[in-house]
């Protein structure tokens, strides 16, 4: 009986842990809202479309400052950053902290880590 109770408790806690992890996953719809609030006024998701900033279409795996159709700052061009979830998270948290004052982007970043995770997940799926 004690062994069955232990198995039941272990199963219950495992399911609760998995449910919590599922709830903690980034939310693409919330990321889309964050993109509209924080990015869309300057960035497009259409390839080749420049607003004030470069297109973010296909940003994952791309080297920072590498699109031919946008005039990047020297700092961004020389950064050698490859945009991954981690590098985007660091950059979006505080562009000036990551890049210094040599960039032209005026945004202050997305301070909330969950909002950044949602935004990054949205960008992953916005090819």
N, C-alpha and C positions, 0 to 999 in steps of 0.2 A: 504494500500500500504506500509506504513512504517513497519507494522508488517511482511509482506511478505519479505521485504528487510532485516529485522533483522534476520528472519529465514534463508534466503539465505546466509547472511554473516556468521552466526553461523555455518551453514553446511559447507561452504567453509573453514573456519578456522579450523574446526574439521577435515576435510579431509586432510588439509595441515599438521596439527599436526600429524595425523596418518601416513601420508606418510613419514614425518621426522623420526618418531620412527621406521618405517620399514627400512629405510636406515641406521639407527644407530645400527641395530642389529648386533651381531657378525657374521663374515664371516668365515664359516668352511674352505673354500678353502684357504683363507688367513692364517688361523690357521695352516693348513697343511704345507704351505710354511714356516711359522714361526717355526714349529716343525722341519722341515728339516734343517733350518738354525741354530737354537739355541739348539736343543735337540738331534737330531738323531745320532750325532757322539758318544754319550754316552748312550742313552736310546733307547730301543726297544719298540714296541707296541705289541710284541708277548709274551704271557704268558710264564713265565719261562726262557725267553731269557735275559741273562745278558751280557751287553757289558762292559762298565766301570761303569755304574750306573744300578740301578734296572729297570726292565720292568715297563713301565707306563700303561700297559694294565689293565683296571679295577681300575684305581687309585681313582676314585670318591667313597667316602664312606670308603675307606681303611684307617687304622691307619698308620701314618708315621712310617717307620722303621720296618714294620711287615712281610715283605716277607722272608720266610725261606731260599730262595736261594740266598740271598745277604747279605754281611757282612757290615751292617750299622755302622756308628759312634755311640758311646754311646749317644751323644747328640740327634741324630735323634731317636734312639730307645726309649729314655726316654722322648721324647717330648709330648706324648699323643695327638698329632695333628691328627685330622680326616680330610682327604683331601676333601674339599668342594670347590665350586667356590670362596668363599671369602678367605679361607686359601691358596688356590693355587695362587690367585691374590696377596696376601701379600707376599708369598714366592717367586713367580716369579719376583716380583718387585725388591726384593733384598734379596736373600737367607741369606747372612751374617747378614743383619739387623734383620731378623726374628729369625735366629738360633744362631747367634754368630759365633765365629771362630771354634767351635767344630764340624763342618761338613767337609766332604771330597770333596764336590762339588766345582769345581773351577770356575763355570760360574758366571758372574757378574749380571745375571738377565735380564729380558726383561723390559726395562725402559718405553717404550711406552704403555700407558694404553689400547689403542685400539688393539695393537698387542697382549697384554696379554689376552684381552677378546676374541680375535679370537682364540688364542692358547687354551684357556680353553674350548671354545665351541668345538673345534676340538677334544680335549681329551675326552670330554663328549661323543662324538659320536664314539670314537675309542675303543670300548670294546674289 
